[in-house]
Amino acid sequence: MTRLPSWKGAAPWLLVLILTVILVGLFQRSTGADVAEQARVEALVHEIVALDARLNQDLLKLRHRQLQDYDAVAAADERISALLQRLQAELQRHGSEAMTPVLALWQEKREGLERFKQQNALLRNSQDHFLNLSSQLLRASDSPDGRGSVPHSALLATVGREIMEFLIRGEADDMPAVAADLSALQDQVVGWPLEVRRQVLLMTAHGQQVLRHRLDVESLLNELTGSPFAGSLEASYRDYSEIYRQDLKQAESYRLLLALFALFLIATVVYIMVELKKSALELGHSHAFLDNIANTLAEGILALDRGGRITFANQRAEALLGAAPGGLLGRDAATVLWPGAAPAEVSGLARALATGAVFEGEDDFVRSDGSAFPVAVLGAPLRGGEGDADQAGYVASFRDISEIKQAEARLHLAARVFDSLGEAMVVTDARGRIQSVNPAFSEVTGYSEADARGRAPGHILASGQHDPAFYAQMWQSLQEQGKWQGEVINRRKSGETYPEWLSITAIKDGAGQVSQYVGLFTDITDRKQAEAHIHHLAYHDPLTGLPNRRLFYDRLENALRQAHRSRRKLAVLLLDLDRFKAVNDTLGHDQGDLLLKEVGARLSLCLREGDTLARLGGDEFVLLLPEVLSAEDASIVAGKLLAQFDQPVRLGEREIFASTSIGIALYPADGEDGESLLKHADVAMYAAKDGGRAAYRFFIASHNERSLERLELENDLRRAVEGEQLLLYYQPQIGASSGRIAGVEALVRWRHPTRGLVMPDSFIALAENAGLIDAIGHWCLVAACRQLRAWQEQGVPVPRVAVNVSARQLRRWDFAQEVLQVVTQSGIDPAGLELELTESSLADDPEQILAIFSTLRQAGVRVSIDDFGTGYSSLSYLSRYPVDEVKIDRSFVSRLLDDREARSVVRAVILLAHGLGMRTVAEGVETEAQWQVLSDLDCDELQGYLFSKPVPPHQIPLLKGDWQRSESRLPV
């Protein structure tokens, strides 16, 4: 075994230590004044002062709304706090406590910043709401015809002006007068309309908040900008500079002493080295003998010097650590035993090495290949010699305990699994007495381990719902097969019974005898409830709770069998809500669901004993009357059902009137099976709708013929989509001032083989109900884009084509991608395509429609709102959705010359659209007088028979490209 040389004698080492201490002391004294440190401190102080000044400027900007957010303030706050921490660390090196008042002042300023954010946010919020409400109320009260929705009030304008003046330059003395006017305005609106009164009261409440918070914000702002923080920081820096100058002068003196001492140190080192070499020769003879003894031990031995370097390692230590012979000598013990880690944080032995303490315990060492292994270690410090109390090094012996640790880990894992298992577990002895339970057992049953230990599970958990034969079969299975599982009803400690799924296994010893039983069970209460809920859902409508189609058909078949046996009549009443789709389209599906629930509840009030009311789906309900004497009985019930719709239905804050159409079919006159009765009731129901809705009709054979005709037309329409019977006509849109074609609108027609040319109002609704509108809409989109491309190649000056889009198409998540794909395939500029949709279609899933509009607008496709002014919430839609064009409905244009109200509506729509950056198109222009008025109102484009009726695509190039108001129309 090789060793590093070692020298005997403490005197040379003591001398070296003394000299080293003197040298270090002189060096530290000579470098006490660090120029770089002083520069860092100065730079930190200047940066903090500059940041504080910028922070004050940002606060003033925030107050005067030159800044909209607090990002700059937060960044300055965070940066100053970090710089102060660094500055404190620099000054504390000199024992200076000058930063204590500075930090206290900064903390006060940070707290003031938080109060300023809160107060300023409250003031901004109240200010914005007050200004918005004040502007709306003043505009509404200044109606030109004096018929505004808000009564004229001079006080309203006065309050708005006073609040604005108070915000700009108000003082505390101004508050009582403004508050009095606010209170007076609250009293003045007592007789005003409810909605206006609410807005005024909300406005005055925000005005009071402005009074409350404005002076507080100004006071906080003055307090923050006038904070003595910066001055205190600069004073602390001046104190530090004085200390630095004193240290610099002292360092110059010590540099001279350091130079003299260096010469002395060189001579001392030479002397010590000569003496150490003599000692090494004397110790060399004893090393071989000690090495032989150490190499015969079964444990690894390591000896370390004072610096933690390995001076001795026996062969066993080298083998355990995977080192080559002699490969450990001279290496740092921490690097060898714990590479890549901070030893003092992970090793008890490392801490003992650092403190020179005796260590006996366990540790983890790392082999040369990087694998860790546990060891049992015994270590102690080495003393220098007789009479020498100083530590000369450290010696440690260790052995590998990997196998012992693996056995302990397996036992610990088993215990953790038992305690953390989500299923309840109980262990009994061979006689069935409980030995142990896990926490899950206590959670399920309520019995703690102390309550259960020593008792039989059947004594504490039995519910009494199982007979002795059940338990006898359980024990028989355990004895014969060694296991049993099944469902058991047990009782908790509280007395509550619950179902559980129990598995019992017999544990046998080495002799094959049962030593223990292990029971594993799960509370299946939730599963049982879920099964019951699923069974209910299988036969009931989840929205209304009424029987569903499946349960209704089952009851109908039973009722038909009983009616057949007893030779009596029964009736089937089919109900369909009138215009339910309009509720969904305008108010949303959630409101439609509320309506369906309320209708189900009202209809249930009309049921007799034995009747069945079911929801078939959508807005269709069906009522089974299993016992009727005549058609009059069914009429009476139908009348009661209709009467339930006399009162309005409240949907949130709205009240709407709903109605239903009822079709009645009687057994056996109208059918002898359930399918026939429902089909005939459906025919009668459509007859009720055709008769004006909100009525009931009995089935008549002629009704069935009209239903068959409708079905035949629907089938023809399906064949039309597949058989290229559809075609597009185009109507030009003319610039109101230029008289030139600005675009065309594509209008679909159906060339029926026998009916001739069918207009869209005869089949579009049918296509909607039959689910064909998606296919028709896609065909129209493709055909229109291809036609535009063909015109462009022919040089026909048609800038764009408008295509109508249905609400159903907008419900599809991939509609935007479909449009862009058609545009790409047809090769037209996206700006040449305009999609027209009715205003009412916007109410269906607004978020999805907004996403579709945004995608299309980003690609360049134009969006137009058709029939504007005939739907709901027009202003909110215009301001929310990215719309390029608004089409004024023909109903307003037709009354433009004779009706002042119609003209006012048109003027308002044009002004509103232009204010939002949108163009306007007037539909149904038929006279030059209408053209003149619309031009005077600044309408952008016109469309109507005055210029051209819808024509086939080959006639568009024949149209005159420039219309003048002196001409009527172009012949076609």
ZAZAMI-70177 format. One record per residue (C-alpha): x, y, z; residue in one letter. Coordinates in steps of 0.5 Angstrom, whole numbers, plus 500, padded with zeros to 3 digits. Each point is the difference from the previous one (the first is absolute). Layout:
N
XYZA
...
end
This chain:
972
500500500M
503507498T
499506504R
502507500L
506502504P
498503507S
505504505W
500499508K
501506504G
495506502A
504505500A
501502493P
493499498W
499505506L
505505497L
496499493V
494502503L
502506504I
503503494L
494498496T
496504505V
504506500I
501500492L
492499499V
499506505G
505504497L
497499493F
493501503Q
502507503R
503502493S
494498496T
495503505G
498506495A
497497494D
500505494V
495496496A
495499507E
500507500Q
498501493A
495495501R
497503506V
500507496E
497497494A
494497504L
499506504V
499504493H
496495497E
495499506I
499508500V
499500493A
495495500L
496503506D
500507496A
497496494R
495496505L
498507502N
499502493Q
496494498D
495501506L
499507497L
498497493K
496495503L
496505504R
499504494H
499494496R
506501495Q
501492502L
495495500Q
503494504D
505499506Y
505496496D
505506501A
499501507V
500493502A
507499496A
503506504A
497498506D
503493499E
507503497R
501504506I
498495505S
506495497A
505506500L
499502507L
501493502Q
507500496R
501507503L
499497507Q
504494499A
506505498E
500505506L
499494505Q
507497498R
503507504H
495499506G
496506497S
492500503E
499506495A
495496496M
495499506T
496507499P
501500493V
496493499L
495502505A
498506496L
500496494W
495495503Q
496506502E
500502493K
498493497R
494500505E
498507497G
501497493L
495494501E
495505503R
501505494F
498494496K
494498503Q
498507501Q
501502493N
497494497A
494502504L
500507498L
501498492R
494495500N
495505503S
503505496Q
499496493D
493497502H
498507502F
502503494L
497495496N
493500503L
500508500S
502500493S
494495498Q
495503504L
502507497L
499498493R
494496502A
497506503S
502505494D
496496495S
498505494P
493499500D
499501508G
498493501R
506497502G
500494505S
503504506V
496506502P
504507499H
504502506S
504506501A
503497507L
502494496L
505504496A
502504506T
502494504V
504497494G
504507499R
501500508E
503493500I
504502494M
503506504E
501497506F
504495497L
504505496I
502505506R
495499506G
501501507E
497497506A
496507501D
496498493D
498493503M
494502504P
497504494A
501494495V
497495505A
494504501A
499501492D
501492500L
495499505S
495505497A
500496494L
499494503Q
493503503D
499503493Q
499493496V
495497505V
495501494G
504498495W
500493496P
503494504L
506499495E
501507500V
500501507R
504494501R
506503495Q
499507504V
501497507L
506496498L
503506497M
499504506T
503494504A
506500496H
500508501G
500499507Q
506495500Q
504505496V
499505505L
502495505R
506498497H
503506496R
503504506L
503493503D
503499493V
503507500E
503499507S
503493499L
503503494L
503506504N
502495505E
504496495L
503505496T
503504506G
503494504S
506501503P
503493498F
505503495A
503505504G
501495506S
503495495L
505506498E
502501507A
501493501S
505500494Y
504506503R
501496506D
502494496Y
505505496S
503502506E
502493503I
503498493Y
505506500R
502498507Q
501493498D
504502494L
505504504K
501494505Q
501495494A
506504497E
504499507S
498492500Y
503499493R
507502502L
500495506L
497495495L
507501496A
504499506L
497494503F
500496493A
508500500L
499497507F
495495498L
505497494I
505499505A
496497505T
497495495V
507498498V
501498507Y
494496501I
501496494M
506497502V
498498506E
494496497L
504496496K
504498506K
494498503S
497496494A
506495500L
499498507E
493499499L
501496493G
502493504H
493500504S
495501494H
501493497A
498496506F
494504501L
498499493D
500493501N
496500506I
495504497A
499496493N
498494504T
494503503L
493499497A
498507501E
502506495G
505505504I
501507498L
505505503A
499507499L
505506501D
497507503R
498502493G
496494499G
505497495R
501493500I
506497503T
499493501F
495495497A
500493501N
499495494Q
493498503R
498508499A
503500493E
496494498A
493503503L
501507497L
502496493G
507504500A
507497497A
505499505P
503506503G
495504496G
497503506L
506503503L
500508500G
493501498R
495504504D
496495504A
493504498A
502500493T
501492500V
494499505L
495505498W
501502493P
496506497G
497501507A
500505506A
503495505P
498504506A
493500497E
499492499V
505497504S
500499508G
508498499L
501506496A
498504506R
504496505A
506501496L
499508499A
499500508T
505495502G
495496504A
499492501V
495497495F
496493500E
494499495G
498499493E
502504494D
500500492D
507499496F
500500493V
505495496R
504503494S
495497495D
495505503G
496495504S
498502507A
500495506F
498500507P
505499505V
501499508A
506505502V
504501507L
504506500G
505504504A
505506500P
507498501L
504504505R
507502498G
504496506G
501500507E
498506504G
498503493D
492502500A
500503493D
496495495Q
505497495A
495497495G
495495500Y
499493499V
493496498A
499493499S
494498496F
496494498R
495499494D
493499503I
496500493S
496493501E
498502507I
497506498K
496497494Q
497495505A
498506504E
497504494A
496494498R
497500507L
499507500H
497500494L
495495502A
498504506A
499506496R
496496495V
495498505F
499507503D
499504494S
496495496L
494503498G
496494501E
498498507A
504494503M
499496506V
505494502V
497495505T
503494503D
498493499A
494500505R
498506496G
502505505R
502507498I
508501500Q
501507496S
496504496V
502506495N
498507500P
495499494A
496495505F
499505505S
498505495E
495496497V
497496506T
501506506G
504495504Y
507501502S
505495501E
500500507A
492499499D
501494496A
506496502R
498494504G
493500497R
497496494A
498504494P
493497500G
499502507H
501507499I
498501493L
494495499A
494504497S
495494501G
498500493Q
503493498H
498494503D
504494503P
501497494A
503505496F
506500506Y
500493499A
501500493Q
506505501M
504496505W
499494496Q
503503494S
506503504L
501493503Q
500496493E
503505495Q
503505505G
497506498K
493503499W
497507497Q
493503499G
496505502E
498501507V
495505504I
504503506N
499505506R
504506501R
502502508K
494505499S
495495498G
500502493E
500494495T
504500494Y
501495494P
507497499E
504496496W
504495504L
506495498S
503496506I
506495499T
503495505A
507501501I
504493502K
506499503D
506495498G
496494503A
494502496G
496502505Q
496506500V
503506504S
496506498Q
495503496Y
500506496V
494504498G
500505495L
494504499F
497506496T
494505502D
496499493I
494505503T
502505494D
500494495R
493498502K
498507500Q
503501493A
497494497E
493502503A
501507497H
502497493I
494495500H
496507501H
503503494L
499494496A
492501501Y
500508501H
501506497D
506503503P
498507499L
493500502T
500494504G
494497496L
499493497P
505500494N
498497493R
502493502R
495500507L
495503496F
500494494Y
500495506D
494503503R
496501494L
501493498E
497498507N
494505499A
499497493L
500493502R
495502506Q
496504495A
499494496H
498495505R
495505503S
498503494R
500507502R
503506496K
507504502L
503506497A
507503498V
501507501L
506503496L
502507502L
506504497D
501507502L
499506495D
506504498R
505496505F
506501495K
499508501A
501499508V
506496499N
503505494D
499506504T
500499507L
505494500G
499492501H
501501508D
493504500Q
497495495G
502495505D
496504506L
494501495L
500492499L
500499507K
495505502E
495497495V
501493502G
498502507A
494504498R
498494495L
501495506S
494504504L
495497495C
502493501L
494495502R
502494504E
503495495G
502505495D
507500497T
503507498L
507499497A
505504496R
502497493L
506505499G
501507498G
493504501D
496494499E
495497506F
495494499V
495499505L
496493501L
493500502L
499492501P
493501502E
495504496V
493499498L
499505494S
504505496A
497505505E
504498506D
507501496A
497507498S
499502507I
507498502V
503503494A
496507502G
503499507K
507499497L
499506495L
498504506A
507499504Q
503505495F
495506501D
505502505Q
507503498P
506496502V
505503504R
507499497L
505504505G
498507499E
496499494R
493498499E
498496494I
493498497F
501493498A
495495496S
499493498T
497497494S
496493502I
499494495G
495495503I
499492497A
495495503L
501493501Y
497496496P
497505495A
507503498D
504494501G
501494504E
508500501D
504505504G
504502493E
493502496S
497504506L
507504501L
500501492K
493502500H
501505506A
506503497D
496501493V
494503505A
505504503M
503503494Y
493502498A
499504506A
506504499K
498501492D
493502503G
503506504G
504496506R
498501508A
494495498A
499492500Y
497496494R
498493499F
503495495F
496501493I
502496494A
501506496S
505502505H
504494498N
500502493E
503507501R
505497505S
502495494L
501506495E
504503505R
504494501L
500499492E
503507499L
505499505E
503494497N
500504493D
504505504L
505494502R
500498492R
501507498A
506501504V
503494498E
498501492G
502507499E
493503500Q
502506504L
503506496L
502507502L
497507498Y
504507501Y
497506502Q
505506500P
502505505Q
501507498I
504506503G
495505502A
504506497S
504497495S
495496497G
504494498R
500493502I
503499507A
499492500G
494495499V
496496505E
499492498A
493498501L
499492500V
494498495R
497493499W
499497493R
495495502H
498494495P
493501500T
499507504R
504504496G
504506503L
499499508V
502507504M
504499506P
494502505D
497493498S
506496502F
505503504I
496499507A
498492498L
508500498A
501502508E
495495503N
503495495A
507501502G
502502493L
502507501I
507498501D
501497493A
496505497I
504506503G
507496498H
497499493W
498508499C
507502503L
504496495V
496502494A
500507502A
508500501C
501496493R
495505497Q
504506502L
506497498R
497499493A
498507500W
507503502Q
503496494E
495503495Q
502507502G
492501503V
501505505P
497497506V
504501507P
497496504R
494495501V
496499507A
498493502V
494499505N
502496506V
495496505S
500500507A
501492500R
507501496Q
502505505L
499494506R
506496496R
507501503W
503499494D
496505496F
506505499A
505495498Q
494497495E
500508497V
507501499L
501493497Q
495502495V
503507499V
507496499T
497495495Q
496505496S
506505499G
497506502I
502506504D
497499507P
498507500A
495498494G
496496505L
495503504E
496496505L
493502502E
496498506L
494502503T
500504507E
496494504S
505495498S
506504504L
496498507A
502492499D
506499504D
503507499P
507498502E
501495495Q
497505494I
505505503L
506495499A
497498493I
500508498F
507501503S
503495496T
496502493L
502507501R
507499501Q
500496494A
497506496G
493497499V
494505501R
494500505V
494503499S
493500505I
494499496D
493503501D
503504506F
495503504G
495495500T
504495506G
502501507Y
505504503S
503503494S
504505503L
504495504S
501496494Y
503505496L
505503506S
502493501R
501496494Y
505502494P
495501495V
502504493D
493502498E
493501502V
494498496K
493505501I
494495500D
495502494R
495501505S
503507502F
502502493V
493498497S
497505505R
506505500L
496506496L
493500504D
502498507D
505504504R
501495505E
503495495A
504506497R
503501507S
502493501V
503500493V
504506502R
502497507A
502494497V
505503495I
503505505L
501494505L
503496494A
505505498H
502502507G
502493501L
504500493G
494496496M
497501494R
493499498T
495497495V
493502499A
496494498E
493501495G
502506497V
494501495E
500507498T
504506499E
497504505A
503495505Q
507500497W
500507501Q
498500507V
505494502L
505504496S
499506504D
500496507L
507498497D
498492499C
506497497D
497495495E
493498497L
497494498Q
493499497G
495499494Y
502508498L
506497497F
499493499S
496494502K
504493502P
503498493V
504493498P
508501500P
500501492H
496506500Q
504504505I
505502495P
495503496L
498505506L
501507499K
506502504G
498507502D
493502502W
498507501Q
494502504R
497503493S
499493498E
495495503S
503493499R
504496495L
496495495P
502493501V
end
